[in-house]
């Protein structure tokens, strides 16, 4: 069974519990408030045949790029997010992408999945979950 192709540009349409999630990452109050006001765009390039993926998160404040191959652990520089690095692995869980980030914060990671023209992102750290929903442009 082939895996879905996540390629596309997606604009955020919904966000929940982001302030609590950022607080669990020790992001200061002022920066949390700014981040919660942003409406990021995700540009995803995905080659289902090789598992190569690039996720670009674009905002008017700061951009973040994540390049990886599904199933291969890599050192992720989260400097633009919270100043940390971690060992990251993204794998398939059915048709969902499941990311595990091993580092200073327990239970850190995310899950991406597609439903129609919507891209869902659930972010986790230390028992706190935030969710964003993006609509394909």
N, CA, C and O atoms as a GROMACS GRO file, in nm:
protein
  548
    1UNK      N    1   0.085  -0.119   0.000
    1UNK     CA    2   0.000   0.000   0.000
    1UNK      C    3   0.089   0.124   0.000
    1UNK      O    4   0.180   0.135   0.082
    2UNK      N    5   0.063   0.217  -0.090
    2UNK     CA    6   0.146   0.336  -0.098
    2UNK      C    7   0.105   0.438   0.008
    2UNK      O    8  -0.010   0.443   0.053
    3UNK      N    9   0.201   0.518   0.047
    3UNK     CA   10   0.178   0.622   0.147
    3UNK      C   11   0.132   0.750   0.078
    3UNK      O   12   0.163   0.771  -0.039
    4UNK      N   13   0.059   0.836   0.150
    4UNK     CA   14   0.012   0.961   0.089
    4UNK      C   15   0.129   1.056   0.061
    4UNK      O   16   0.232   1.051   0.128
    5UNK      N   17   0.110   1.141  -0.038
    5UNK     CA   18   0.207   1.245  -0.072
    5UNK      C   19   0.164   1.373   0.000
    5UNK      O   20   0.057   1.427  -0.027
    6UNK      N   21   0.248   1.420   0.090
    6UNK     CA   22   0.216   1.539   0.170
    6UNK      C   23   0.254   1.669   0.100
    6UNK      O   24   0.236   1.776   0.158
    7UNK      N   25   0.306   1.664  -0.022
    7UNK     CA   26   0.352   1.784  -0.091
    7UNK      C   27   0.240   1.886  -0.107
    7UNK      O   28   0.126   1.851  -0.137
    8UNK      N   29   0.276   2.013  -0.087
    8UNK     CA   30   0.181   2.120  -0.108
    8UNK      C   31   0.208   2.238  -0.017
    8UNK      O   32   0.297   2.235   0.067
    9UNK      N   33   0.129   2.341  -0.036
    9UNK     CA   34   0.134   2.461   0.048
    9UNK      C   35   0.005   2.467   0.126
    9UNK      O   36  -0.104   2.453   0.071
   10UNK      N   37   0.018   2.487   0.256
   10UNK     CA   38  -0.096   2.484   0.347
   10UNK      C   39  -0.095   2.608   0.435
   10UNK      O   40   0.009   2.645   0.490
   11UNK      N   41  -0.211   2.673   0.449
   11UNK     CA   42  -0.225   2.792   0.534
   11UNK      C   43  -0.303   2.757   0.660
   11UNK      O   44  -0.406   2.690   0.654
   12UNK      N   45  -0.253   2.804   0.775
   12UNK     CA   46  -0.318   2.772   0.901
   12UNK      C   47  -0.457   2.834   0.910
   12UNK      O   48  -0.476   2.952   0.877
   13UNK      N   49  -0.553   2.754   0.954
   13UNK     CA   50  -0.690   2.801   0.970
   13UNK      C   51  -0.741   2.785   1.113
   13UNK      O   52  -0.844   2.841   1.149
   14UNK      N   53  -0.668   2.710   1.196
   14UNK     CA   54  -0.714   2.684   1.332
   14UNK      C   55  -0.596   2.647   1.421
   14UNK      O   56  -0.501   2.581   1.376
   15UNK      N   57  -0.603   2.691   1.548
   15UNK     CA   58  -0.496   2.660   1.643
   15UNK      C   59  -0.555   2.650   1.783
   15UNK      O   60  -0.637   2.733   1.822
   16UNK      N   61  -0.513   2.547   1.860
   16UNK     CA   62  -0.561   2.532   1.997
   16UNK      C   63  -0.446   2.496   2.089
   16UNK      O   64  -0.357   2.419   2.053
   17UNK      N   65  -0.448   2.553   2.210
   17UNK     CA   66  -0.358   2.524   2.321
   17UNK      C   67  -0.211   2.555   2.296
   17UNK      O   68  -0.123   2.498   2.360
   18UNK      N   69  -0.183   2.647   2.202
   18UNK     CA   70  -0.045   2.678   2.168
   18UNK      C   71   0.030   2.746   2.283
   18UNK      O   72   0.148   2.717   2.305
   19UNK      N   73  -0.035   2.834   2.357
   19UNK     CA   74   0.032   2.904   2.467
   19UNK      C   75   0.082   2.805   2.573
   19UNK      O   76   0.195   2.818   2.620
   20UNK      N   77   0.001   2.707   2.610
   20UNK     CA   78   0.042   2.607   2.708
   20UNK      C   79   0.158   2.522   2.657
   20UNK      O   80   0.251   2.491   2.731
   21UNK      N   81   0.152   2.485   2.529
   21UNK     CA   82   0.258   2.406   2.467
   21UNK      C   83   0.390   2.484   2.470
   21UNK      O   84   0.493   2.429   2.509
   22UNK      N   85   0.387   2.609   2.429
   22UNK     CA   86   0.508   2.692   2.429
   22UNK      C   87   0.561   2.714   2.570
   22UNK      O   88   0.682   2.719   2.591
   23UNK      N   89   0.471   2.728   2.666
   23UNK     CA   90   0.511   2.741   2.806
   23UNK      C   91   0.587   2.617   2.854
   23UNK      O   92   0.684   2.629   2.928
   24UNK      N   93   0.542   2.500   2.812
   24UNK     CA   94   0.610   2.376   2.850
   24UNK      C   95   0.749   2.367   2.788
   24UNK      O   96   0.835   2.294   2.837
   25UNK      N   97   0.771   2.442   2.678
   25UNK     CA   98   0.904   2.449   2.616
   25UNK      C   99   0.989   2.561   2.675
   25UNK      O  100   1.099   2.588   2.626
   26UNK      N  101   0.938   2.626   2.780
   26UNK     CA  102   1.009   2.736   2.848
   26UNK      C  103   1.025   2.860   2.761
   26UNK      O  104   1.121   2.936   2.779
   27UNK      N  105   0.933   2.882   2.668
   27UNK     CA  106   0.934   3.003   2.587
   27UNK      C  107   0.879   3.117   2.673
   27UNK      O  108   0.777   3.100   2.740
   28UNK      N  109   0.947   3.233   2.673
   28UNK     CA  110   0.904   3.342   2.760
   28UNK      C  111   0.767   3.396   2.719
   28UNK      O  112   0.723   3.379   2.605
   29UNK      N  113   0.702   3.462   2.814
   29UNK     CA  114   0.565   3.509   2.798
   29UNK      C  115   0.547   3.597   2.675
   29UNK      O  116   0.453   3.575   2.598
   30UNK      N  117   0.634   3.695   2.654
   30UNK     CA  118   0.619   3.788   2.542
   30UNK      C  119   0.629   3.715   2.408
   30UNK      O  120   0.548   3.739   2.318
   31UNK      N  121   0.726   3.627   2.395
   31UNK     CA  122   0.743   3.553   2.270
   31UNK      C  123   0.625   3.458   2.247
   31UNK      O  124   0.582   3.440   2.133
   32UNK      N  125   0.574   3.396   2.353
   32UNK     CA  126   0.456   3.310   2.340
   32UNK      C  127   0.339   3.387   2.282
   32UNK      O  128   0.268   3.338   2.194
   33UNK      N  129   0.318   3.509   2.331
   33UNK     CA  130   0.205   3.589   2.283
   33UNK      C  131   0.221   3.623   2.135
   33UNK      O  132   0.124   3.621   2.060
   34UNK      N  133   0.345   3.654   2.093
   34UNK     CA  134   0.370   3.684   1.951
   34UNK      C  135   0.343   3.560   1.867
   34UNK      O  136   0.273   3.568   1.766
   35UNK      N  137   0.399   3.446   1.907
   35UNK     CA  138   0.383   3.323   1.830
   35UNK      C  139   0.236   3.285   1.817
   35UNK      O  140   0.193   3.237   1.712
   36UNK      N  141   0.160   3.305   1.923
   36UNK     CA  142   0.017   3.269   1.919
   36UNK      C  143  -0.063   3.356   1.824
   36UNK      O  144  -0.173   3.318   1.784
   37UNK      N  145  -0.011   3.472   1.787
   37UNK     CA  146  -0.079   3.561   1.693
   37UNK      C  147  -0.044   3.531   1.547
   37UNK      O  148  -0.111   3.579   1.456
   38UNK      N  149   0.061   3.453   1.525
   38UNK     CA  150   0.107   3.425   1.389
   38UNK      C  151   0.015   3.325   1.319
   38UNK      O  152  -0.048   3.241   1.383
   39UNK      N  153   0.010   3.335   1.186
   39UNK     CA  154  -0.063   3.239   1.103
   39UNK      C  155   0.036   3.177   1.006
   39UNK      O  156   0.050   3.224   0.893
   40UNK      N  157   0.105   3.070   1.048
   40UNK     CA  158   0.208   3.013   0.963
   40UNK      C  159   0.154   2.946   0.837
   40UNK      O  160   0.039   2.902   0.831
   41UNK      N  161   0.241   2.940   0.738
   41UNK     CA  162   0.218   2.866   0.616
   41UNK      C  163   0.317   2.751   0.614
   41UNK      O  164   0.434   2.770   0.648
   42UNK      N  165   0.272   2.632   0.577
   42UNK     CA  166   0.361   2.516   0.563
   42UNK      C  167   0.380   2.488   0.415
   42UNK      O  168   0.283   2.473   0.341
   43UNK      N  169   0.505   2.481   0.373
   43UNK     CA  170   0.539   2.437   0.238
   43UNK      C  171   0.608   2.303   0.252
   43UNK      O  172   0.716   2.294   0.310
   44UNK      N  173   0.545   2.198   0.198
   44UNK     CA  174   0.599   2.063   0.214
   44UNK      C  175   0.635   2.007   0.077
   44UNK      O  176   0.555   2.009  -0.017
   45UNK      N  177   0.757   1.956   0.069
   45UNK     CA  178   0.803   1.883  -0.048
   45UNK      C  179   0.828   1.741  -0.002
   45UNK      O  180   0.905   1.719   0.092
   46UNK      N  181   0.765   1.644  -0.066
   46UNK     CA  182   0.772   1.506  -0.020
   46UNK      C  183   0.788   1.414  -0.141
   46UNK      O  184   0.711   1.422  -0.236
   47UNK      N  185   0.887   1.328  -0.136
   47UNK     CA  186   0.906   1.226  -0.238
   47UNK      C  187   0.869   1.091  -0.176
   47UNK      O  188   0.952   1.032  -0.108
   48UNK      N  189   0.747   1.042  -0.199
   48UNK     CA  190   0.705   0.917  -0.137
   48UNK      C  191   0.794   0.797  -0.173
   48UNK      O  192   0.803   0.702  -0.096
   49UNK      N  193   0.860   0.802  -0.289
   49UNK     CA  194   0.943   0.689  -0.332
   49UNK      C  195   1.069   0.676  -0.246
   49UNK      O  196   1.112   0.565  -0.216
   50UNK      N  197   1.130   0.790  -0.206
   50UNK     CA  198   1.254   0.787  -0.129
   50UNK      C  199   1.234   0.817   0.019
   50UNK      O  200   1.320   0.786   0.101
   51UNK      N  201   1.120   0.878   0.054
   51UNK     CA  202   1.096   0.919   0.192
   51UNK      C  203   1.156   1.053   0.226
   51UNK      O  204   1.146   1.098   0.341
   52UNK      N  205   1.220   1.119   0.129
   52UNK     CA  206   1.278   1.251   0.154
   52UNK      C  207   1.167   1.354   0.172
   52UNK      O  208   1.069   1.355   0.097
   53UNK      N  209   1.183   1.439   0.273
   53UNK     CA  210   1.081   1.539   0.301
   53UNK      C  211   1.145   1.668   0.349
   53UNK      O  212   1.245   1.667   0.421
   54UNK      N  213   1.086   1.779   0.307
   54UNK     CA  214   1.125   1.911   0.356
   54UNK      C  215   0.997   1.981   0.398
   54UNK      O  216   0.902   1.993   0.321
   55UNK      N  217   0.997   2.027   0.524
   55UNK     CA  218   0.884   2.105   0.575
   55UNK      C  219   0.936   2.244   0.607
   55UNK      O  220   1.022   2.260   0.693
   56UNK      N  221   0.884   2.343   0.537
   56UNK     CA  222   0.919   2.482   0.564
   56UNK      C  223   0.799   2.546   0.634
   56UNK      O  224   0.688   2.547   0.580
   57UNK      N  225   0.822   2.601   0.753
   57UNK     CA  226   0.718   2.673   0.825
   57UNK      C  227   0.752   2.821   0.813
   57UNK      O  228   0.856   2.866   0.861
   58UNK      N  229   0.664   2.895   0.748
   58UNK     CA  230   0.690   3.036   0.716
   58UNK      C  231   0.596   3.127   0.792
   58UNK      O  232   0.474   3.105   0.794
   59UNK      N  233   0.653   3.230   0.857
   59UNK     CA  234   0.573   3.332   0.924
   59UNK      C  235   0.635   3.468   0.896
   59UNK      O  236   0.745   3.477   0.842
   60UNK      N  237   0.565   3.573   0.934
   60UNK     CA  238   0.619   3.709   0.919
   60UNK      C  239   0.725   3.737   1.024
   60UNK      O  240   0.797   3.836   1.015
   61UNK      N  241   0.737   3.649   1.125
   61UNK     CA  242   0.831   3.670   1.236
   61UNK      C  243   0.960   3.590   1.216
   61UNK      O  244   1.069   3.645   1.226
   62UNK      N  245   0.947   3.461   1.188
   62UNK     CA  246   1.061   3.372   1.176
   62UNK      C  247   1.022   3.250   1.093
   62UNK      O  248   0.907   3.206   1.098
   63UNK      N  249   1.117   3.197   1.017
   63UNK     CA  250   1.093   3.077   0.937
   63UNK      C  251   1.170   2.960   0.997
   63UNK      O  252   1.271   2.979   1.066
   64UNK      N  253   1.124   2.839   0.970
   64UNK     CA  254   1.188   2.719   1.022
   64UNK      C  255   1.184   2.612   0.914
   64UNK      O  256   1.079   2.582   0.858
   65UNK      N  257   1.301   2.554   0.884
   65UNK     CA  258   1.312   2.448   0.784
   65UNK      C  259   1.347   2.317   0.852
   65UNK      O  260   1.429   2.313   0.944
   66UNK      N  261   1.284   2.209   0.807
   66UNK     CA  262   1.313   2.076   0.858
   66UNK      C  263   1.329   1.983   0.738
   66UNK      O  264   1.232   1.957   0.666
   67UNK      N  265   1.451   1.932   0.717
   67UNK     CA  266   1.481   1.840   0.608
   67UNK      C  267   1.515   1.704   0.668
   67UNK      O  268   1.598   1.696   0.758
   68UNK      N  269   1.452   1.598   0.619
   68UNK     CA  270   1.478   1.466   0.676
   68UNK      C  271   1.435   1.357   0.579
   68UNK      O  272   1.370   1.384   0.478
   69UNK      N  273   1.472   1.235   0.612
   69UNK     CA  274   1.426   1.117   0.540
   69UNK      C  275   1.348   1.032   0.639
   69UNK      O  276   1.396   1.001   0.748
   70UNK      N  277   1.228   0.996   0.600
   70UNK     CA  278   1.140   0.918   0.688
   70UNK      C  279   1.211   0.788   0.726
   70UNK      O  280   1.260   0.714   0.641
   71UNK      N  281   1.214   0.762   0.857
   71UNK     CA  282   1.274   0.640   0.910
   71UNK      C  283   1.420   0.653   0.949
   71UNK      O  284   1.477   0.558   1.004
   72UNK      N  285   1.484   0.768   0.923
   72UNK     CA  286   1.626   0.786   0.956
   72UNK      C  287   1.642   0.894   1.064
   72UNK      O  288   1.597   1.007   1.047
   73UNK      N  289   1.707   0.856   1.175
   73UNK     CA  290   1.731   0.952   1.284
   73UNK      C  291   1.829   1.060   1.238
   73UNK      O  292   1.922   1.032   1.163
   74UNK      N  293   1.807   1.183   1.285
   74UNK     CA  294   1.896   1.294   1.254
   74UNK      C  295   1.900   1.390   1.371
   74UNK      O  296   1.812   1.389   1.457
   75UNK      N  297   2.003   1.474   1.373
   75UNK     CA  298   2.013   1.578   1.475
   75UNK      C  299   1.938   1.700   1.424
   75UNK      O  300   1.972   1.757   1.321
   76UNK      N  301   1.834   1.738   1.499
   76UNK     CA  302   1.751   1.851   1.459
   76UNK      C  303   1.791   1.974   1.539
   76UNK      O  304   1.798   1.970   1.662
   77UNK      N  305   1.816   2.083   1.468
   77UNK     CA  306   1.849   2.210   1.532
   77UNK      C  307   1.720   2.288   1.552
   77UNK      O  308   1.662   2.341   1.456
   78UNK      N  309   1.674   2.294   1.677
   78UNK     CA  310   1.551   2.366   1.709
   78UNK      C  311   1.581   2.507   1.759
   78UNK      O  312   1.498   2.569   1.826
   79UNK      N  313   1.700   2.558   1.725
   79UNK     CA  314   1.740   2.693   1.765
   79UNK      C  315   1.636   2.799   1.737
   79UNK      O  316   1.606   2.880   1.825
   80UNK      N  317   1.578   2.802   1.616
   80UNK     CA  318   1.476   2.903   1.587
   80UNK      C  319   1.350   2.889   1.672
   80UNK      O  320   1.274   2.985   1.688
   81UNK      N  321   1.326   2.769   1.728
   81UNK     CA  322   1.205   2.746   1.807
   81UNK      C  323   1.231   2.772   1.955
   81UNK      O  324   1.168   2.858   2.016
   82UNK      N  325   1.326   2.695   2.013
   82UNK     CA  326   1.349   2.709   2.157
   82UNK      C  327   1.496   2.697   2.198
   82UNK      O  328   1.526   2.682   2.316
   83UNK      N  329   1.588   2.704   2.101
   83UNK     CA  330   1.730   2.704   2.132
   83UNK      C  331   1.790   2.568   2.160
   83UNK      O  332   1.906   2.560   2.202
   84UNK      N  333   1.717   2.462   2.140
   84UNK     CA  334   1.766   2.327   2.172
   84UNK      C  335   1.800   2.249   2.045
   84UNK      O  336   1.763   2.287   1.934
   85UNK      N  337   1.872   2.139   2.064
   85UNK     CA  338   1.887   2.038   1.960
   85UNK      C  339   1.834   1.907   2.017
   85UNK      O  340   1.828   1.889   2.139
   86UNK      N  341   1.795   1.818   1.929
   86UNK     CA  342   1.748   1.688   1.974
   86UNK      C  343   1.772   1.585   1.865
   86UNK      O  344   1.798   1.620   1.749
   87UNK      N  345   1.763   1.459   1.902
   87UNK     CA  346   1.770   1.350   1.806
   87UNK      C  347   1.627   1.320   1.762
   87UNK      O  348   1.541   1.288   1.844
   88UNK      N  349   1.604   1.331   1.634
   88UNK     CA  350   1.468   1.325   1.580
   88UNK      C  351   1.454   1.210   1.481
   88UNK      O  352   1.544   1.185   1.400
   89UNK      N  353   1.341   1.141   1.490
   89UNK     CA  354   1.306   1.039   1.392
   89UNK      C  355   1.160   1.057   1.355
   89UNK      O  356   1.074   1.073   1.441
   90UNK      N  357   1.133   1.055   1.225
   90UNK     CA  358   0.997   1.062   1.174
   90UNK      C  359   0.967   0.930   1.104
   90UNK      O  360   1.042   0.888   1.016
   91UNK      N  361   0.860   0.864   1.145
   91UNK     CA  362   0.819   0.736   1.087
   91UNK      C  363   0.672   0.740   1.050
   91UNK      O  364   0.596   0.827   1.094
   92UNK      N  365   0.634   0.644   0.968
   92UNK     CA  366   0.493   0.626   0.936
   92UNK      C  367   0.424   0.552   1.049
   92UNK      O  368   0.478   0.456   1.104
   93UNK      N  369   0.305   0.596   1.083
   93UNK     CA  370   0.213   0.522   1.168
   93UNK      C  371   0.083   0.517   1.091
   93UNK      O  372  -0.002   0.606   1.104
   94UNK      N  373   0.066   0.413   1.010
   94UNK     CA  374  -0.045   0.410   0.914
   94UNK      C  375  -0.018   0.514   0.807
   94UNK      O  376   0.087   0.512   0.744
   95UNK      N  377  -0.113   0.606   0.786
   95UNK     CA  378  -0.096   0.716   0.691
   95UNK      C  379  -0.050   0.845   0.759
   95UNK      O  380  -0.042   0.949   0.694
   96UNK      N  381  -0.021   0.838   0.889
   96UNK     CA  382   0.023   0.956   0.964
   96UNK      C  383   0.175   0.956   0.976
   96UNK      O  384   0.239   0.851   0.978
   97UNK      N  385   0.231   1.077   0.984
   97UNK     CA  386   0.373   1.092   1.013
   97UNK      C  387   0.388   1.116   1.163
   97UNK      O  388   0.328   1.210   1.218
   98UNK      N  389   0.466   1.032   1.229
   98UNK     CA  390   0.487   1.041   1.373
   98UNK      C  391   0.632   1.077   1.398
   98UNK      O  392   0.723   1.005   1.356
   99UNK      N  393   0.654   1.190   1.467
   99UNK     CA  394   0.788   1.239   1.497
   99UNK      C  395   0.815   1.224   1.646
   99UNK      O  396   0.734   1.262   1.730
  100UNK      N  397   0.934   1.168   1.678
  100UNK     CA  398   0.980   1.158   1.816
  100UNK      C  399   1.108   1.239   1.825
  100UNK      O  400   1.203   1.217   1.749
  101UNK      N  401   1.112   1.335   1.920
  101UNK     CA  402   1.227   1.422   1.940
  101UNK      C  403   1.286   1.393   2.078
  101UNK      O  404   1.227   1.428   2.180
  102UNK      N  405   1.404   1.329   2.081
  102UNK     CA  406   1.470   1.294   2.207
  102UNK      C  407   1.568   1.404   2.244
  102UNK      O  408   1.656   1.440   2.167
  103UNK      N  409   1.550   1.457   2.365
  103UNK     CA  410   1.637   1.564   2.412
  103UNK      C  411   1.602   1.601   2.555
  103UNK      O  412   1.566   1.516   2.636
  104UNK      N  413   1.615   1.732   2.585
  104UNK     CA  414   1.594   1.780   2.721
  104UNK      C  415   1.450   1.766   2.770
  104UNK      O  416   1.426   1.750   2.890
  105UNK      N  417   1.354   1.772   2.680
  105UNK     CA  418   1.213   1.770   2.717
  105UNK      C  419   1.151   1.634   2.690
  105UNK      O  420   1.162   1.580   2.580
  106UNK      N  421   1.086   1.579   2.792
  106UNK     CA  422   1.023   1.447   2.781
  106UNK      C  423   0.897   1.453   2.694
  106UNK      O  424   0.824   1.552   2.694
  107UNK      N  425   0.873   1.344   2.621
  107UNK     CA  426   0.749   1.330   2.545
  107UNK      C  427   0.734   1.428   2.432
  107UNK      O  428   0.622   1.462   2.394
  108UNK      N  429   0.847   1.476   2.378
  108UNK     CA  430   0.840   1.578   2.274
  108UNK      C  431   0.827   1.512   2.136
  108UNK      O  432   0.895   1.415   2.106
  109UNK      N  433   0.738   1.568   2.054
  109UNK     CA  434   0.721   1.519   1.918
  109UNK      C  435   0.595   1.574   1.856
  109UNK      O  436   0.529   1.661   1.914
  110UNK      N  437   0.562   1.524   1.740
  110UNK     CA  438   0.442   1.570   1.670
  110UNK      C  439   0.389   1.461   1.579
  110UNK      O  440   0.457   1.363   1.550
  111UNK      N  441   0.265   1.481   1.535
  111UNK     CA  442   0.201   1.393   1.438
  111UNK      C  443   0.136   1.481   1.332
  111UNK      O  444   0.066   1.577   1.364
  112UNK      N  445   0.160   1.447   1.205
  112UNK     CA  446   0.096   1.513   1.091
  112UNK      C  447   0.005   1.412   1.024
  112UNK      O  448   0.041   1.294   1.012
  113UNK      N  449  -0.112   1.455   0.979
  113UNK     CA  450  -0.196   1.369   0.897
  113UNK      C  451  -0.283   1.455   0.807
  113UNK      O  452  -0.309   1.572   0.835
  114UNK      N  453  -0.326   1.394   0.697
  114UNK     CA  454  -0.410   1.462   0.598
  114UNK      C  455  -0.552   1.411   0.609
  114UNK      O  456  -0.576   1.292   0.627
  115UNK      N  457  -0.648   1.504   0.597
  115UNK     CA  458  -0.790   1.471   0.585
  115UNK      C  459  -0.846   1.562   0.476
  115UNK      O  460  -0.869   1.680   0.499
  116UNK      N  461  -0.866   1.506   0.359
  116UNK     CA  462  -0.913   1.588   0.246
  116UNK      C  463  -0.809   1.693   0.212
  116UNK      O  464  -0.692   1.661   0.188
  117UNK      N  465  -0.851   1.820   0.209
  117UNK     CA  466  -0.758   1.929   0.176
  117UNK      C  467  -0.699   1.993   0.302
  117UNK      O  468  -0.645   2.103   0.297
  118UNK      N  469  -0.709   1.923   0.416
  118UNK     CA  470  -0.657   1.977   0.542
  118UNK      C  471  -0.540   1.894   0.592
  118UNK      O  472  -0.539   1.771   0.585
  119UNK      N  473  -0.440   1.966   0.642
  119UNK     CA  474  -0.322   1.908   0.705
  119UNK      C  475  -0.334   1.934   0.854
  119UNK      O  476  -0.345   2.049   0.897
  120UNK      N  477  -0.331   1.828   0.934
  120UNK     CA  478  -0.341   1.840   1.079
  120UNK      C  479  -0.203   1.823   1.140
  120UNK      O  480  -0.123   1.741   1.094
  121UNK      N  481  -0.175   1.901   1.244
  121UNK     CA  482  -0.050   1.891   1.318
  121UNK      C  483  -0.082   1.891   1.467
  121UNK      O  484  -0.142   1.986   1.518
  122UNK      N  485  -0.041   1.785   1.534
  122UNK     CA  486  -0.056   1.776   1.679
  122UNK      C  487   0.085   1.774   1.738
  122UNK      O  488   0.164   1.686   1.706
  123UNK      N  489   0.115   1.871   1.824
  123UNK     CA  490   0.247   1.884   1.885
  123UNK      C  491   0.238   1.848   2.033
  123UNK      O  492   0.144   1.889   2.102
  124UNK      N  493   0.337   1.772   2.081
  124UNK     CA  494   0.334   1.725   2.220
  124UNK      C  495   0.466   1.753   2.290
  124UNK      O  496   0.572   1.747   2.229
  125UNK      N  497   0.456   1.784   2.419
  125UNK     CA  498   0.574   1.792   2.506
  125UNK      C  499   0.526   1.785   2.651
  125UNK      O  500   0.432   1.854   2.689
  126UNK      N  501   0.589   1.702   2.729
  126UNK     CA  502   0.562   1.689   2.872
  126UNK      C  503   0.413   1.680   2.905
  126UNK      O  504   0.366   1.744   2.999
  127UNK      N  505   0.340   1.602   2.828
  127UNK     CA  506   0.197   1.581   2.853
  127UNK      C  507   0.106   1.692   2.804
  127UNK      O  508  -0.015   1.684   2.821
  128UNK      N  509   0.161   1.796   2.743
  128UNK     CA  510   0.082   1.907   2.687
  128UNK      C  511   0.069   1.885   2.536
  128UNK      O  512   0.167   1.850   2.470
  129UNK      N  513  -0.051   1.906   2.483
  129UNK     CA  514  -0.075   1.890   2.340
  129UNK      C  515  -0.134   2.018   2.283
  129UNK      O  516  -0.227   2.075   2.339
  130UNK      N  517  -0.078   2.061   2.170
  130UNK     CA  518  -0.133   2.173   2.094
  130UNK      C  519  -0.168   2.120   1.955
  130UNK      O  520  -0.110   2.022   1.910
  131UNK      N  521  -0.262   2.186   1.889
  131UNK     CA  522  -0.303   2.141   1.757
  131UNK      C  523  -0.317   2.259   1.662
  131UNK      O  524  -0.366   2.365   1.699
  132UNK      N  525  -0.272   2.237   1.539
  132UNK     CA  526  -0.292   2.332   1.431
  132UNK      C  527  -0.354   2.258   1.314
  132UNK      O  528  -0.325   2.141   1.290
  133UNK      N  529  -0.441   2.329   1.241
  133UNK     CA  530  -0.502   2.274   1.121
  133UNK      C  531  -0.472   2.371   1.007
  133UNK      O  532  -0.487   2.492   1.021
  134UNK      N  533  -0.429   2.317   0.895
  134UNK     CA  534  -0.392   2.395   0.776
  134UNK      C  535  -0.478   2.352   0.660
  134UNK      O  536  -0.514   2.234   0.649
  135UNK      N  537  -0.513   2.447   0.572
  135UNK     CA  538  -0.592   2.416   0.453
  135UNK      C  539  -0.502   2.433   0.331
  135UNK      O  540  -0.426   2.529   0.320
  136UNK      N  541  -0.511   2.337   0.239
  136UNK     CA  542  -0.428   2.340   0.120
  136UNK      C  543  -0.462   2.466   0.037
  136UNK      O  544  -0.579   2.497   0.013
  137UNK      N  545  -0.356   2.535  -0.006
  137UNK     CA  546  -0.374   2.660  -0.083
  137UNK      C  547  -0.411   2.629  -0.227
  137UNK      O  548  -0.430   2.720  -0.307
   0.00000   0.00000   0.00000
